Amino acid sequence: MKLARLICVIPCALAVFGCASMWPASYRVDAHVPSTSATVVWGHLPAGRAPVLTIRSGQTVRIDTVSHQGLLSGMDPVKFFGAAGIAPNEVLPDASEIYAKAPRPKDAGAHVLTGPIFVEGAEPGDMLEVRMLDFQFRVPYGVNNSNKGTGVLPDVHEKPYPKVIRFDLARRVALFAPGIEVPLVPFMGIMAVMPPDPLANTRPPGIYGGNMDFNRLTVGARLYLPVHQRGALFYTGDSHAVQGDGEINGTAIEASLAPVLQFIVHKGAGSAMKWPRAEDADNYYVMGMDADLDVALKQAAVETIAFLQREKGLSPADAYSLASIAVNYTVAEAVDQVQMVYGAIPKKIFVK
């Protein structure tokens, strides 16, 4: 699938943990994947699914995604959003089509994911680099939804509370309430390669990436995922307009986005990876994941020491010392069964 519209070219080098400026805003889109009942899966990652697109390493793809919010209420999205004053012509036709036709297996998760994308040359033991070039809003609104029994404070609600929030896209803000505007910082809640085994429910993140809800993965960031299956088989969805660290009531402002992503295969670089890694212009990011938040923090600390040994030549004792005085550890999300802690290692401490 070739996209006719030529935008620009990315000149940035393909080095891992590379150029400090990351890359310019201009880019070229090589392919486009629409969101339809044929190109999405709902709540699971099945074995043997045929790719929706095949690309070469280095190519860039615009991927349409549909938020699951508005599809989970038992009514057509037009009716659901209409109750909040959203006009029918503002509801994505593909949301209604997916609601009507896409199968959602019993015990599957909530998320609607587009994929998989097959990246030629990717094999188990390699690493897939995903570059965040752009996040295009497909609708001017989103939903924050919390429910009884969910989130960090499960007893706040007696029933579901889906709050539909309008956006002012010209000013890039969410109009939360009179006098309250939240700047939009879009990112994908789920970016995943196919795990070693099929995934029955997309809620927990893992070694494959998945539902990390990591809000630093916005424009200019890079995500590094270890490859487990031939072709990597990349999925994305659970698109977010903005989210605080922790995501404490269970959701962000969930909104349908079209990310523009570039995919690069690094041969043999994934064999020693325990967890995904990331970076942006300011920080390197290491991660830890576990159902126990204390264990997740310890894993992020171990990943920090391993990174500083491998990339900066520090001894374990010096790496541990530097982690304590210069690295910030943050709960990315505390609501998805498996919880994620990330360590932000500031690049500015490494002088040339």
C-alpha positions as a Markdown table, in Angstrom:
| # | Residue | x | y | z |
|---|---|---|---|---|
| 1 | Met | 0.0 | 0.0 | 0.0 |
| 2 | Lys | 1.8 | 3.2 | -1.2 |
| 3 | Leu | 0.6 | 6.6 | 0.0 |
| 4 | Ala | 0.7 | 9.0 | -2.9 |
| 5 | Arg | 1.3 | 12.1 | -0.8 |
| 6 | Leu | 5.0 | 12.8 | -0.5 |
| 7 | Ile | 5.8 | 14.9 | 2.5 |
| 8 | Cys | 9.6 | 15.0 | 3.0 |
| 9 | Val | 12.6 | 12.8 | 3.8 |
| 10 | Ile | 14.2 | 11.8 | 7.1 |
| 11 | Pro | 17.9 | 12.4 | 7.0 |
| 12 | Cys | 18.7 | 11.2 | 10.5 |
| 13 | Ala | 21.2 | 8.4 | 10.9 |
| 14 | Leu | 20.1 | 5.0 | 11.9 |
| 15 | Ala | 22.4 | 4.5 | 15.0 |
| 16 | Val | 21.0 | 3.1 | 18.2 |
| 17 | Phe | 20.9 | 5.7 | 20.9 |
| 18 | Gly | 22.1 | 8.1 | 18.3 |
| 19 | Cys | 21.9 | 11.8 | 17.4 |
| 20 | Ala | 21.1 | 14.2 | 20.2 |
| 21 | Ser | 18.7 | 16.2 | 18.1 |
| 22 | Met | 16.8 | 13.1 | 17.1 |
| 23 | Trp | 15.3 | 14.1 | 13.8 |
| 24 | Pro | 13.5 | 17.0 | 12.1 |
| 25 | Ala | 9.8 | 17.4 | 11.9 |
| 26 | Ser | 9.7 | 16.6 | 8.1 |
| 27 | Tyr | 9.1 | 13.0 | 6.9 |
| 28 | Arg | 7.9 | 10.9 | 4.1 |
| 29 | Val | 5.1 | 8.3 | 4.4 |
| 30 | Asp | 5.8 | 5.1 | 2.5 |
| 31 | Ala | 2.6 | 3.3 | 3.4 |
| 32 | His | -0.8 | 3.6 | 5.0 |
| 33 | Val | -2.8 | 1.1 | 7.0 |
| 34 | Pro | -6.5 | 2.0 | 7.5 |
| 35 | Ser | -8.5 | 0.7 | 10.5 |
| 36 | Thr | -11.2 | -1.7 | 9.5 |
| 37 | Ser | -12.6 | -4.9 | 10.9 |
| 38 | Ala | -10.1 | -6.7 | 8.6 |
| 39 | Thr | -7.1 | -4.8 | 9.8 |
| 40 | Val | -7.7 | -4.8 | 13.6 |
| 41 | Val | -7.8 | -7.3 | 16.4 |
| 42 | Trp | -9.9 | -6.6 | 19.5 |
| 43 | Gly | -8.3 | -7.3 | 22.9 |
| 44 | His | -5.9 | -10.1 | 22.0 |
| 45 | Leu | -2.8 | -11.0 | 19.9 |
| 46 | Pro | -3.6 | -14.3 | 18.1 |
| 47 | Ala | -1.2 | -16.8 | 16.6 |
| 48 | Gly | -0.9 | -17.1 | 12.8 |
| 49 | Arg | -2.6 | -13.8 | 11.8 |
| 50 | Ala | -1.7 | -12.7 | 8.3 |
| 51 | Pro | 0.1 | -9.3 | 8.1 |
| 52 | Val | -1.9 | -6.3 | 7.1 |
| 53 | Leu | 1.2 | -4.7 | 5.5 |
| 54 | Thr | 4.8 | -5.8 | 4.7 |
| 55 | Ile | 7.5 | -3.1 | 4.8 |
| 56 | Arg | 11.3 | -2.9 | 4.6 |
| 57 | Ser | 13.5 | -1.7 | 7.5 |
| 58 | Gly | 13.7 | 2.1 | 7.4 |
| 59 | Gln | 10.2 | 2.7 | 5.9 |
| 60 | Thr | 7.6 | 4.9 | 7.5 |
| 61 | Val | 3.9 | 4.0 | 7.9 |
| 62 | Arg | 0.8 | 6.0 | 8.8 |
| 63 | Ile | -1.4 | 3.7 | 10.9 |
| 64 | Asp | -5.1 | 4.5 | 11.5 |
| 65 | Thr | -6.3 | 3.5 | 15.0 |
| 66 | Val | -9.7 | 3.5 | 16.7 |
| 67 | Ser | -10.1 | 4.0 | 20.4 |
| 68 | His | -12.0 | 1.3 | 22.2 |
| 69 | Gln | -13.8 | 4.0 | 24.2 |
| 70 | Gly | -17.3 | 4.3 | 22.6 |
| 71 | Leu | -17.2 | 0.7 | 21.5 |
| 72 | Leu | -17.5 | -1.0 | 25.0 |
| 73 | Ser | -20.9 | 0.4 | 26.1 |
| 74 | Gly | -23.1 | -2.1 | 24.2 |
| 75 | Met | -24.4 | 0.5 | 21.8 |
| 76 | Asp | -23.2 | 1.8 | 18.4 |
| 77 | Pro | -20.6 | 4.6 | 18.8 |
| 78 | Val | -22.9 | 7.1 | 17.0 |
| 79 | Lys | -25.5 | 6.6 | 19.8 |
| 80 | Phe | -22.9 | 6.6 | 22.6 |
| 81 | Phe | -21.2 | 9.8 | 21.5 |
| 82 | Gly | -24.5 | 11.4 | 20.5 |
| 83 | Ala | -25.5 | 11.3 | 24.1 |
| 84 | Ala | -22.6 | 13.6 | 24.8 |
| 85 | Gly | -23.4 | 16.0 | 22.0 |
| 86 | Ile | -21.1 | 14.6 | 19.4 |
| 87 | Ala | -22.6 | 14.9 | 15.9 |
| 88 | Pro | -22.9 | 11.7 | 13.8 |
| 89 | Asn | -20.6 | 13.1 | 11.2 |
| 90 | Glu | -17.9 | 13.5 | 13.9 |
| 91 | Val | -17.9 | 9.8 | 14.7 |
| 92 | Leu | -15.5 | 7.7 | 12.7 |
| 93 | Pro | -17.3 | 5.3 | 10.2 |
| 94 | Asp | -14.6 | 2.7 | 10.9 |
| 95 | Ala | -15.5 | 2.8 | 14.6 |
| 96 | Ser | -19.1 | 1.8 | 13.8 |
| 97 | Glu | -17.9 | -0.8 | 11.3 |
| 98 | Ile | -15.4 | -2.3 | 13.8 |
| 99 | Tyr | -18.1 | -2.3 | 16.5 |
| 100 | Ala | -20.5 | -4.2 | 14.3 |
| 101 | Lys | -18.1 | -6.7 | 12.7 |
| 102 | Ala | -14.8 | -7.2 | 14.5 |
| 103 | Pro | -14.8 | -10.3 | 16.8 |
| 104 | Arg | -13.9 | -9.8 | 20.4 |
| 105 | Pro | -13.1 | -13.2 | 22.0 |
| 106 | Lys | -14.4 | -14.0 | 25.5 |
| 107 | Asp | -12.0 | -12.8 | 28.2 |
| 108 | Ala | -10.1 | -10.6 | 25.7 |
| 109 | Gly | -9.0 | -7.1 | 26.6 |
| 110 | Ala | -10.6 | -3.8 | 25.7 |
| 111 | His | -8.1 | -2.5 | 23.2 |
| 112 | Val | -8.6 | -2.3 | 19.4 |
| 113 | Leu | -5.2 | -2.8 | 17.8 |
| 114 | Thr | -4.2 | -2.3 | 14.1 |
| 115 | Gly | -1.8 | -4.9 | 12.7 |
| 116 | Pro | 0.3 | -6.8 | 12.4 |
| 117 | Ile | 2.9 | -5.1 | 10.2 |
| 118 | Phe | 5.6 | -7.4 | 8.9 |
| 119 | Val | 9.1 | -5.9 | 8.8 |
| 120 | Glu | 11.3 | -7.7 | 6.3 |
| 121 | Gly | 14.5 | -9.0 | 7.8 |
| 122 | Ala | 13.4 | -9.0 | 11.4 |
| 123 | Glu | 14.1 | -12.3 | 13.2 |
| 124 | Pro | 14.1 | -13.5 | 16.8 |
| 125 | Gly | 17.1 | -12.0 | 18.6 |
| 126 | Asp | 17.0 | -8.7 | 16.6 |
| 127 | Met | 15.7 | -5.4 | 18.0 |
| 128 | Leu | 13.0 | -3.3 | 16.4 |
| 129 | Glu | 13.4 | 0.5 | 16.7 |
| 130 | Val | 10.2 | 2.4 | 16.4 |
| 131 | Arg | 10.5 | 6.2 | 15.8 |
| 132 | Met | 7.7 | 8.5 | 16.7 |
| 133 | Leu | 7.4 | 11.0 | 13.8 |
| 134 | Asp | 3.8 | 12.3 | 14.2 |
| 135 | Phe | 0.5 | 11.7 | 15.9 |
| 136 | Gln | -2.5 | 13.0 | 13.9 |
| 137 | Phe | -5.9 | 13.5 | 15.6 |
| 138 | Arg | -8.7 | 11.7 | 13.8 |
| 139 | Val | -11.5 | 13.2 | 15.9 |
| 140 | Pro | -11.6 | 16.4 | 18.1 |
| 141 | Tyr | -12.6 | 14.7 | 21.3 |
| 142 | Gly | -11.7 | 11.8 | 23.6 |
| 143 | Val | -13.0 | 9.8 | 26.6 |
| 144 | Asn | -11.7 | 9.3 | 30.1 |
| 145 | Asn | -13.6 | 6.4 | 31.6 |
| 146 | Ser | -13.3 | 5.0 | 35.1 |
| 147 | Asn | -15.5 | 2.4 | 36.8 |
| 148 | Lys | -16.3 | 0.9 | 40.1 |
| 149 | Gly | -13.6 | -1.6 | 41.1 |
| 150 | Thr | -10.9 | -0.2 | 38.8 |
| 151 | Gly | -7.9 | 2.1 | 39.1 |
| 152 | Val | -5.8 | 3.0 | 42.1 |
| 153 | Leu | -9.0 | 4.1 | 44.1 |
| 154 | Pro | -11.5 | 1.4 | 43.1 |
| 155 | Asp | -14.3 | 2.6 | 45.3 |
| 156 | Val | -14.6 | 6.2 | 44.1 |
| 157 | His | -17.3 | 5.2 | 41.5 |
| 158 | Glu | -20.5 | 3.3 | 42.0 |
| 159 | Lys | -21.0 | 2.9 | 38.2 |
| 160 | Pro | -19.0 | 3.7 | 35.0 |
| 161 | Tyr | -18.1 | 7.4 | 34.5 |
| 162 | Pro | -17.3 | 7.9 | 30.8 |
| 163 | Lys | -16.3 | 11.6 | 30.5 |
| 164 | Val | -16.3 | 12.8 | 26.9 |
| 165 | Ile | -13.9 | 15.7 | 26.5 |
| 166 | Arg | -13.7 | 18.1 | 23.6 |
| 167 | Phe | -10.4 | 19.3 | 22.1 |
| 168 | Asp | -9.4 | 22.7 | 20.7 |
| 169 | Leu | -7.0 | 21.3 | 18.1 |
| 170 | Ala | -5.9 | 24.7 | 16.9 |
| 171 | Arg | -4.6 | 25.5 | 20.4 |
| 172 | Arg | -3.7 | 21.9 | 21.2 |
| 173 | Val | -5.7 | 21.7 | 24.5 |
| 174 | Ala | -8.3 | 19.4 | 26.0 |
| 175 | Leu | -11.3 | 21.4 | 27.3 |
| 176 | Phe | -11.7 | 19.5 | 30.5 |
| 177 | Ala | -14.1 | 21.9 | 32.3 |
| 178 | Pro | -14.8 | 25.6 | 32.4 |
| 179 | Gly | -11.5 | 27.2 | 33.4 |
| 180 | Ile | -9.5 | 23.9 | 33.0 |
| 181 | Glu | -7.5 | 23.2 | 29.8 |
| 182 | Val | -5.0 | 20.4 | 29.6 |
| 183 | Pro | -2.3 | 20.6 | 26.9 |
| 184 | Leu | -2.5 | 17.7 | 24.4 |
| 185 | Val | 0.5 | 15.4 | 24.3 |
| 186 | Pro | -0.5 | 12.4 | 22.1 |
| 187 | Phe | 1.1 | 9.0 | 22.2 |
| 188 | Met | 0.2 | 5.4 | 21.7 |
| 189 | Gly | -0.8 | 3.4 | 24.8 |
| 190 | Ile | 0.1 | 0.2 | 23.1 |
| 191 | Met | 3.0 | -0.5 | 20.8 |
| 192 | Ala | 3.9 | -4.2 | 20.6 |
| 193 | Val | 5.7 | -6.8 | 18.7 |
| 194 | Met | 4.2 | -10.3 | 18.6 |
| 195 | Pro | 5.1 | -12.0 | 21.9 |
| 196 | Pro | 6.8 | -15.4 | 22.1 |
| 197 | Asp | 3.3 | -16.9 | 22.6 |
| 198 | Pro | -0.2 | -15.7 | 21.7 |
| 199 | Leu | -1.7 | -13.1 | 24.1 |
| 200 | Ala | -5.2 | -13.8 | 25.2 |
| 201 | Asn | -5.7 | -10.4 | 26.8 |
| 202 | Thr | -4.0 | -7.1 | 25.8 |
| 203 | Arg | -4.2 | -5.5 | 29.3 |
| 204 | Pro | -0.8 | -6.5 | 30.8 |
| 205 | Pro | 2.4 | -5.2 | 29.2 |
| 206 | Gly | 5.5 | -7.3 | 28.9 |
| 207 | Ile | 8.7 | -8.1 | 27.1 |
| 208 | Tyr | 6.9 | -7.5 | 23.9 |
| 209 | Gly | 6.0 | -3.9 | 24.9 |
| 210 | Gly | 2.2 | -3.8 | 24.7 |
| 211 | Asn | 0.0 | -1.8 | 27.1 |
| 212 | Met | 2.8 | 0.2 | 28.7 |
| 213 | Asp | 0.9 | 3.5 | 28.7 |
| 214 | Phe | 4.3 | 5.3 | 28.6 |
| 215 | Asn | 3.6 | 8.9 | 28.0 |
| 216 | Arg | 7.1 | 9.8 | 27.0 |
| 217 | Leu | 6.7 | 8.0 | 23.7 |
| 218 | Thr | 5.5 | 11.1 | 21.9 |
| 219 | Val | 6.9 | 12.9 | 18.9 |
| 220 | Gly | 10.7 | 12.6 | 18.8 |
| 221 | Ala | 11.0 | 9.5 | 20.9 |
| 222 | Arg | 12.3 | 6.1 | 20.0 |
| 223 | Leu | 11.1 | 2.8 | 21.4 |
| 224 | Tyr | 13.3 | -0.4 | 21.3 |
| 225 | Leu | 11.6 | -3.8 | 21.3 |
| 226 | Pro | 13.2 | -7.2 | 21.3 |
| 227 | Val | 11.9 | -9.3 | 18.3 |
| 228 | His | 10.4 | -12.7 | 19.1 |
| 229 | Gln | 8.8 | -13.7 | 15.8 |
| 230 | Arg | 9.9 | -13.5 | 12.2 |
| 231 | Gly | 8.9 | -10.1 | 10.8 |
| 232 | Ala | 8.5 | -8.7 | 14.3 |
| 233 | Leu | 4.7 | -8.4 | 13.6 |
| 234 | Phe | 4.0 | -5.0 | 15.0 |
| 235 | Tyr | 0.7 | -3.8 | 16.5 |
| 236 | Thr | -0.5 | -0.5 | 17.8 |
| 237 | Gly | -3.6 | 1.0 | 19.3 |
| 238 | Asp | -5.0 | 2.4 | 22.6 |
| 239 | Ser | -4.2 | 5.9 | 21.4 |
| 240 | His | -4.1 | 8.6 | 24.0 |
| 241 | Ala | -4.4 | 12.4 | 23.7 |
| 242 | Val | -2.8 | 13.1 | 27.0 |
| 243 | Gln | -2.1 | 11.1 | 30.2 |
| 244 | Gly | -0.5 | 11.7 | 33.6 |
| 245 | Asp | 2.1 | 9.3 | 35.0 |
| 246 | Gly | 0.4 | 6.6 | 36.9 |
| 247 | Glu | -2.9 | 6.8 | 34.9 |
| 248 | Ile | -4.5 | 6.3 | 38.3 |
| 249 | Asn | -8.2 | 6.1 | 37.4 |
| 250 | Gly | -7.5 | 3.5 | 34.7 |
| 251 | Thr | -7.5 | 5.5 | 31.5 |
| 252 | Ala | -6.0 | 8.6 | 29.8 |
| 253 | Ile | -8.0 | 10.8 | 27.5 |
| 254 | Glu | -8.5 | 8.0 | 25.0 |
| 255 | Ala | -8.9 | 9.3 | 21.4 |
| 256 | Ser | -8.5 | 7.9 | 18.0 |
| 257 | Leu | -5.1 | 8.8 | 16.4 |
| 258 | Ala | -3.1 | 8.1 | 13.3 |
| 259 | Pro | 0.5 | 7.7 | 14.4 |
| 260 | Val | 3.3 | 8.0 | 11.8 |
| 261 | Leu | 6.0 | 5.6 | 12.7 |
| 262 | Gln | 9.3 | 4.6 | 11.2 |
| 263 | Phe | 10.6 | 1.0 | 11.7 |
| 264 | Ile | 14.3 | 0.0 | 11.8 |
| 265 | Val | 15.7 | -3.5 | 12.4 |
| 266 | His | 18.9 | -3.8 | 14.3 |
| 267 | Lys | 20.4 | -7.3 | 13.8 |
| 268 | Gly | 21.2 | -9.3 | 16.9 |
| 269 | Ala | 20.7 | -6.4 | 19.2 |
| 270 | Gly | 17.6 | -7.8 | 21.0 |
| 271 | Ser | 19.0 | -11.1 | 22.2 |
| 272 | Ala | 20.2 | -9.7 | 25.6 |
| 273 | Met | 17.1 | -7.4 | 26.2 |
| 274 | Lys | 15.0 | -8.2 | 29.2 |
| 275 | Trp | 12.6 | -5.3 | 28.8 |
| 276 | Pro | 11.8 | -2.6 | 26.2 |
| 277 | Arg | 13.9 | 0.6 | 26.3 |
| 278 | Ala | 13.3 | 4.0 | 24.9 |
| 279 | Glu | 14.9 | 7.5 | 24.5 |
| 280 | Asp | 14.1 | 11.0 | 23.4 |
| 281 | Ala | 16.2 | 14.1 | 23.1 |
| 282 | Asp | 16.6 | 14.6 | 26.8 |
| 283 | Asn | 16.7 | 11.1 | 28.4 |
| 284 | Tyr | 17.4 | 7.4 | 28.0 |
| 285 | Tyr | 14.6 | 5.3 | 29.5 |
| 286 | Val | 14.8 | 1.9 | 31.1 |
| 287 | Met | 11.8 | 0.0 | 32.3 |
| 288 | Gly | 10.7 | -2.6 | 34.9 |
| 289 | Met | 7.4 | -4.5 | 34.9 |
| 290 | Asp | 5.7 | -6.7 | 37.5 |
| 291 | Ala | 2.4 | -7.1 | 39.2 |
| 292 | Asp | 4.3 | -6.0 | 42.4 |
| 293 | Leu | 5.3 | -2.3 | 42.1 |
| 294 | Asp | 8.3 | -2.8 | 44.3 |
| 295 | Val | 9.6 | -5.6 | 42.0 |
| 296 | Ala | 9.0 | -3.4 | 39.0 |
| 297 | Leu | 11.1 | -0.6 | 40.6 |
| 298 | Lys | 13.9 | -3.1 | 41.3 |
| 299 | Gln | 13.8 | -4.3 | 37.7 |
| 300 | Ala | 14.1 | -0.7 | 36.4 |
| 301 | Ala | 17.1 | -0.2 | 38.8 |
| 302 | Val | 18.7 | -3.4 | 37.5 |
| 303 | Glu | 18.1 | -2.2 | 33.9 |
| 304 | Thr | 19.7 | 1.2 | 34.8 |
| 305 | Ile | 22.9 | -0.4 | 36.1 |
| 306 | Ala | 23.1 | -2.8 | 33.1 |
| 307 | Phe | 22.7 | 0.2 | 30.7 |
| 308 | Leu | 25.3 | 2.3 | 32.4 |
| 309 | Gln | 27.8 | -0.6 | 32.4 |
| 310 | Arg | 27.2 | -1.5 | 28.8 |
| 311 | Glu | 26.8 | 2.0 | 27.3 |
| 312 | Lys | 29.0 | 4.2 | 29.6 |
| 313 | Gly | 31.6 | 1.7 | 30.9 |
| 314 | Leu | 30.8 | 2.2 | 34.6 |
| 315 | Ser | 31.4 | -0.4 | 37.3 |
| 316 | Pro | 28.3 | -1.8 | 38.9 |
| 317 | Ala | 29.0 | 0.1 | 42.1 |
| 318 | Asp | 29.5 | 3.4 | 40.2 |
| 319 | Ala | 26.4 | 2.7 | 38.1 |
| 320 | Tyr | 24.4 | 2.1 | 41.3 |
| 321 | Ser | 25.7 | 5.3 | 42.8 |
| 322 | Leu | 24.9 | 7.4 | 39.7 |
| 323 | Ala | 21.4 | 5.9 | 39.5 |
| 324 | Ser | 20.8 | 7.1 | 43.0 |
| 325 | Ile | 21.9 | 10.7 | 42.5 |
| 326 | Ala | 20.9 | 11.4 | 38.8 |
| 327 | Val | 18.2 | 9.0 | 37.6 |
| 328 | Asn | 14.5 | 9.7 | 38.3 |
| 329 | Tyr | 12.2 | 6.7 | 38.7 |
| 330 | Thr | 8.5 | 7.2 | 37.9 |
| 331 | Val | 5.4 | 5.0 | 37.9 |
| 332 | Ala | 4.2 | 5.0 | 34.3 |
| 333 | Glu | 1.0 | 3.1 | 35.1 |
| 334 | Ala | -0.3 | 1.4 | 38.1 |
| 335 | Val | -3.6 | 0.0 | 36.8 |
| 336 | Asp | -2.9 | -2.8 | 34.2 |
| 337 | Gln | -2.3 | -5.8 | 36.4 |
| 338 | Val | 1.4 | -5.8 | 35.4 |
| 339 | Gln | 2.6 | -2.3 | 36.4 |
| 340 | Met | 5.4 | -0.4 | 34.9 |
| 341 | Val | 8.2 | 1.8 | 36.4 |
| 342 | Tyr | 10.6 | 3.7 | 34.2 |
| 343 | Gly | 14.0 | 5.3 | 35.0 |
| 344 | Ala | 14.9 | 8.5 | 33.1 |
| 345 | Ile | 18.6 | 8.8 | 32.7 |
| 346 | Pro | 19.4 | 12.4 | 31.7 |
| 347 | Lys | 21.6 | 12.7 | 28.6 |
| 348 | Lys | 23.0 | 16.1 | 29.8 |
| 349 | Ile | 25.1 | 14.4 | 32.5 |
| 350 | Phe | 27.3 | 12.7 | 29.9 |
| 351 | Val | 29.7 | 15.5 | 28.8 |
| 352 | Lys | 31.8 | 15.2 | 25.7 |
